[in-house]
Amino acid sequence: MNTADMTTRIATGQGFIAALDQSGGSTPKALRGYGVDDSEWSGDDAMFAQIHAMRARVITSPCFGSGKVIGAILFEKTMDGLVDGKPTAEALKDRGIVPFIKVDEGLADEADGVQLMKPMVKLAGLLDKSVAAGMFGTKMRSVIKAANPGGIAAVVAQQFEVGAQIIAAGLMPIIEPEYDITAADRVAGEDILLAEIIKHLDALPEGQQVMLKLSIPATAGLYTPLVSHPKVLRVVALSGGFSTDDACSRLAQNPGMIASFSRGLLQDLRKQQSDEEFNTVLGKAIDQIASASV
């Protein structure tokens, strides 16, 4: 797939985007959930080898290439690795899956009810490497924990500022200002978030687009104006801590949004499962998430 093919696939594909981008801090927890005890690895290299093996098993599963997964978000080390003897991005594209790369370097301490992204000192080099690897786009995450207008405005401004650098590098940015689903004031805060996003979308230069990754809104249909906005290629939803069943039920109430789940996709997979068991469990999750997305 070339860039035009990948753009069309993301814009019109009937399916969802898999999030396979757990990074250093969240990898041990992800491995434990997969049934890999901390005693089974020692040091970062062994840890990343274990998580890459899990991701490679997912990517090469027949159901992952069924057409219902239209994109996948990778961690840098996953992009650098091989799947079936090929660079991961190429292995994905061979299956009709558009590759994205996580580019943020973690979250800053909370201030004004939000966590901005830490300074992204490695961004320029990572963007160059991602273009060379054939990636289509990027993903970067901030977190909103309270309906603080100044904090929310700062999160969105930072996301779009970095997004402009990503567009200039020739990649499609997924802008992800996650709203904490446990926040008591989420209804009010998501209204503020929507207004800020629209303000920045309207200011984008002609011909530029971004993608948006948002928490499934407390008010069903809230983000419909974003789904139809000409500067938005696609709006995707994170599972945000909801179970697969709950996330899919809520997502189905928001036409036009598609899933970009991590926990909701992988939560029932175990290293100890036979290939037949593994593929059956993964296939069931893919079917459920794809159905909620379309």
C-alpha positions as CSV (number, residue, x, y, z in Angstrom):
1,M,0.0,0.0,0.0
2,N,1.2,3.5,-0.9
3,T,0.3,6.6,1.0
4,A,-2.9,7.2,-1.1
5,D,-4.0,3.6,-0.5
6,M,-3.4,3.9,3.2
7,T,-5.3,7.2,3.4
8,T,-8.3,5.6,1.7
9,R,-8.1,2.6,3.9
10,I,-8.2,4.6,7.0
11,A,-10.9,7.1,5.8
12,T,-13.3,4.4,4.5
13,G,-12.3,1.1,6.0
14,Q,-15.0,-0.9,7.8
15,G,-13.2,-2.0,10.9
16,F,-11.0,-0.6,13.7
17,I,-7.4,0.3,14.7
18,A,-5.6,-2.1,17.0
19,A,-3.4,-0.4,19.7
20,L,-0.2,-2.5,20.2
21,D,1.9,0.4,21.6
22,Q,2.5,-0.4,25.2
23,S,5.9,1.2,26.0
24,G,8.5,0.6,28.7
25,G,6.4,1.7,31.7
26,S,3.3,-0.3,30.8
27,T,5.0,-3.4,29.3
28,P,5.4,-5.4,32.6
29,K,1.7,-5.1,33.3
30,A,0.8,-6.0,29.8
31,L,3.1,-9.1,30.0
32,R,1.5,-10.2,33.3
33,G,-1.9,-9.9,31.7
34,Y,-0.7,-12.1,28.9
35,G,0.5,-14.7,31.4
36,V,4.2,-13.9,31.5
37,D,5.5,-13.7,35.0
38,D,8.2,-11.2,35.9
39,S,10.6,-14.1,36.6
40,E,10.5,-15.1,33.0
41,W,12.6,-12.1,31.9
42,S,15.4,-9.9,33.2
43,G,16.3,-6.6,31.8
44,D,14.8,-4.4,29.1
45,D,16.0,-6.4,26.2
46,A,14.4,-9.6,27.4
47,M,11.2,-7.8,28.4
48,F,10.8,-6.2,25.0
49,A,11.6,-9.6,23.3
50,Q,8.7,-11.1,25.3
51,I,6.3,-8.3,24.3
52,H,7.4,-8.4,20.7
53,A,6.7,-12.2,20.6
54,M,3.2,-11.5,21.8
55,R,2.6,-8.8,19.2
56,A,4.0,-10.9,16.4
57,R,1.7,-13.7,17.4
58,V,-1.2,-11.3,17.2
59,I,-0.2,-9.8,13.9
60,T,0.3,-13.2,12.3
61,S,-2.9,-14.7,13.5
62,P,-5.2,-15.4,10.6
63,C,-8.1,-13.4,12.1
64,F,-5.9,-10.3,12.4
65,G,-5.6,-10.2,8.7
66,S,-9.3,-10.8,8.1
67,G,-9.9,-7.2,6.9
68,K,-11.6,-6.1,10.2
69,V,-8.4,-4.5,11.5
70,I,-7.6,-1.6,9.3
71,G,-4.7,-0.1,11.3
72,A,-2.3,-0.9,14.1
73,I,-0.4,1.5,16.4
74,L,3.1,0.3,17.3
75,F,5.8,1.1,19.9
76,E,9.1,2.1,18.4
77,K,10.8,-1.2,19.3
78,T,8.0,-3.1,17.6
79,M,8.5,-1.0,14.4
80,D,12.2,-1.8,14.6
81,G,11.5,-5.6,14.9
82,L,10.7,-8.3,12.4
83,V,7.4,-10.3,11.9
84,D,7.6,-13.3,9.7
85,G,11.1,-12.2,8.7
86,K,9.9,-8.8,7.5
87,P,10.0,-5.3,9.1
88,T,6.8,-5.0,11.1
89,A,5.3,-2.2,9.0
90,E,5.7,-4.3,5.9
91,A,4.2,-7.3,7.5
92,L,1.2,-5.3,8.5
93,K,0.8,-3.7,5.1
94,D,0.9,-7.1,3.5
95,R,-2.2,-7.9,5.5
96,G,-4.0,-4.7,4.5
97,I,-3.3,-3.0,7.9
98,V,-2.0,0.6,8.0
99,P,0.9,1.1,10.5
100,F,1.1,4.0,13.0
101,I,3.9,4.7,15.5
102,K,3.5,6.0,19.1
103,V,5.8,9.1,19.3
104,D,5.1,10.7,22.7
105,E,7.7,10.3,25.5
106,G,5.2,10.0,28.4
107,L,3.2,12.4,30.5
108,A,4.3,15.4,32.6
109,D,3.1,15.9,36.2
110,E,-0.5,17.0,36.6
111,A,-1.2,20.7,36.5
112,D,-4.4,22.6,36.0
113,G,-6.3,19.3,35.9
114,V,-4.3,17.8,33.0
115,Q,-1.2,16.0,32.1
116,L,0.6,17.5,29.1
117,M,3.1,15.5,27.1
118,K,6.7,15.6,28.2
119,P,9.1,17.5,25.9
120,M,9.5,15.2,22.9
121,V,13.3,15.5,22.5
122,K,13.6,12.5,20.2
123,L,10.7,13.4,17.9
124,A,12.6,14.7,14.8
125,G,14.7,11.6,14.6
126,L,11.8,9.2,15.3
127,L,9.8,10.9,12.5
128,D,12.6,10.5,10.0
129,K,13.0,6.8,11.0
130,S,9.3,6.2,10.8
131,V,9.0,7.7,7.3
132,A,11.9,5.5,6.2
133,A,10.2,2.5,7.7
134,G,7.0,3.1,5.7
135,M,4.8,4.2,8.5
136,F,1.6,6.1,7.7
137,G,1.0,8.0,10.9
138,T,1.7,8.7,14.5
139,K,-0.1,8.7,17.9
140,M,0.6,10.8,21.0
141,R,-1.4,10.9,24.2
142,S,-2.2,13.6,26.8
143,V,-4.7,13.1,29.7
144,I,-7.4,15.4,31.0
145,K,-8.6,14.8,34.5
146,A,-10.8,17.8,35.3
147,A,-13.0,20.4,33.5
148,N,-10.4,23.1,33.7
149,P,-10.7,25.4,30.7
150,G,-7.1,26.5,30.8
151,G,-5.7,23.0,31.2
152,I,-7.8,21.6,28.4
153,A,-6.9,24.5,26.1
154,A,-3.2,23.8,26.8
155,V,-3.5,20.1,26.1
156,V,-5.2,20.7,22.7
157,A,-2.8,23.5,21.8
158,Q,0.2,21.2,22.5
159,Q,-1.3,18.3,20.5
160,F,-1.9,20.5,17.4
161,E,1.5,22.2,17.7
162,V,3.3,18.8,17.6
163,G,0.8,17.6,15.0
164,A,1.9,20.4,12.7
165,Q,5.5,19.1,12.9
166,I,4.3,15.5,12.2
167,I,2.3,16.7,9.1
168,A,5.4,18.6,7.9
169,A,7.4,15.3,8.1
170,G,4.8,13.6,5.8
171,L,2.9,11.6,8.4
172,M,-0.7,11.6,9.6
173,P,-1.0,12.6,13.3
174,I,-3.5,10.9,15.6
175,I,-4.2,13.6,18.2
176,E,-5.2,11.9,21.5
177,P,-6.4,14.1,24.4
178,E,-7.8,11.3,26.6
179,Y,-10.4,12.3,29.1
180,D,-10.2,10.3,32.3
181,I,-13.5,8.3,32.3
182,T,-13.6,8.4,36.1
183,A,-13.6,12.2,36.3
184,A,-16.8,13.5,38.0
185,D,-17.1,16.5,35.7
186,R,-16.5,14.6,32.4
187,V,-19.7,15.9,30.8
188,A,-18.8,19.5,31.2
189,G,-15.1,18.9,30.4
190,E,-15.9,17.1,27.2
191,D,-18.0,20.0,26.0
192,I,-14.9,22.3,26.6
193,L,-12.7,19.8,24.8
194,L,-15.0,19.6,21.8
195,A,-14.9,23.4,21.4
196,E,-11.1,23.6,21.7
197,I,-10.6,20.8,19.1
198,I,-13.0,22.5,16.6
199,K,-11.2,25.8,17.1
200,H,-7.8,24.2,16.1
201,L,-9.3,22.2,13.3
202,D,-10.8,25.3,11.8
203,A,-7.3,26.9,11.9
204,L,-5.5,24.1,10.1
205,P,-4.2,25.1,6.7
206,E,-6.2,24.1,3.7
207,G,-5.4,20.6,2.6
208,Q,-4.2,19.4,5.9
209,Q,-6.0,16.7,8.0
210,V,-5.5,15.0,11.4
211,M,-7.0,12.0,13.1
212,L,-8.5,12.2,16.6
213,K,-8.4,9.5,19.3
214,L,-10.8,10.3,22.1
215,S,-12.4,8.7,25.1
216,I,-15.9,7.4,24.3
217,P,-18.0,10.4,25.4
218,A,-20.3,10.5,28.4
219,T,-22.9,12.1,26.1
220,A,-23.6,9.7,23.2
221,G,-23.0,11.4,19.8
222,L,-21.1,14.4,21.2
223,Y,-18.3,14.1,18.7
224,T,-20.5,13.8,15.6
225,P,-19.3,17.3,14.5
226,L,-15.7,16.0,14.5
227,V,-16.6,12.9,12.5
228,S,-18.0,15.1,9.7
229,H,-15.3,17.8,9.9
230,P,-13.4,18.2,6.6
231,K,-10.1,18.5,8.5
232,V,-10.5,15.1,10.2
233,L,-9.6,11.9,8.4
234,R,-11.1,9.6,11.1
235,V,-12.2,9.7,14.7
236,V,-11.2,6.7,16.8
237,A,-12.1,5.8,20.4
238,L,-9.9,4.4,23.2
239,S,-11.3,1.9,25.6
240,G,-10.1,4.0,28.5
241,G,-10.4,1.3,31.1
242,F,-13.8,0.0,30.1
243,S,-14.2,-3.8,29.7
244,T,-14.5,-5.0,26.1
245,D,-18.3,-5.5,26.5
246,D,-18.8,-2.1,28.0
247,A,-16.5,-0.2,25.6
248,C,-18.2,-1.9,22.6
249,S,-21.7,-1.1,23.9
250,R,-20.8,2.6,24.4
251,L,-19.0,2.9,21.1
252,A,-22.0,1.5,19.2
253,Q,-24.0,4.6,20.5
254,N,-21.5,6.9,18.7
255,P,-22.0,6.4,14.9
256,G,-18.9,7.4,12.9
257,M,-16.4,6.7,15.7
258,I,-14.4,3.5,15.3
259,A,-12.4,1.6,18.0
260,S,-8.7,1.9,18.7
261,F,-8.5,-0.5,21.6
262,S,-5.6,-2.1,23.4
263,R,-6.9,-3.7,26.6
264,G,-10.3,-4.3,25.1
265,L,-8.6,-6.3,22.3
266,L,-5.9,-8.2,24.2
267,Q,-7.3,-8.8,27.6
268,D,-8.2,-12.5,27.2
269,L,-5.1,-13.6,25.3
270,R,-2.6,-15.8,27.2
271,K,0.9,-17.1,26.2
272,Q,-0.1,-20.5,27.4
273,Q,-3.0,-20.8,24.9
274,S,-2.6,-23.2,22.0
275,D,-2.6,-21.5,18.6
276,E,-6.2,-22.7,18.0
277,E,-7.3,-21.3,21.4
278,F,-5.4,-18.0,20.9
279,N,-6.8,-17.5,17.4
280,T,-10.4,-18.3,18.6
281,V,-10.2,-15.8,21.5
282,L,-8.6,-13.1,19.4
283,G,-11.0,-13.6,16.6
284,K,-14.0,-13.3,18.9
285,A,-12.6,-10.0,20.3
286,I,-11.9,-8.7,16.7
287,D,-15.4,-9.6,15.6
288,Q,-17.0,-7.8,18.6
289,I,-14.9,-4.7,18.3
290,A,-15.4,-4.5,14.5
291,S,-19.1,-4.9,14.9
292,A,-19.3,-2.0,17.4
293,S,-17.2,0.1,15.0
294,V,-19.3,-0.3,12.0
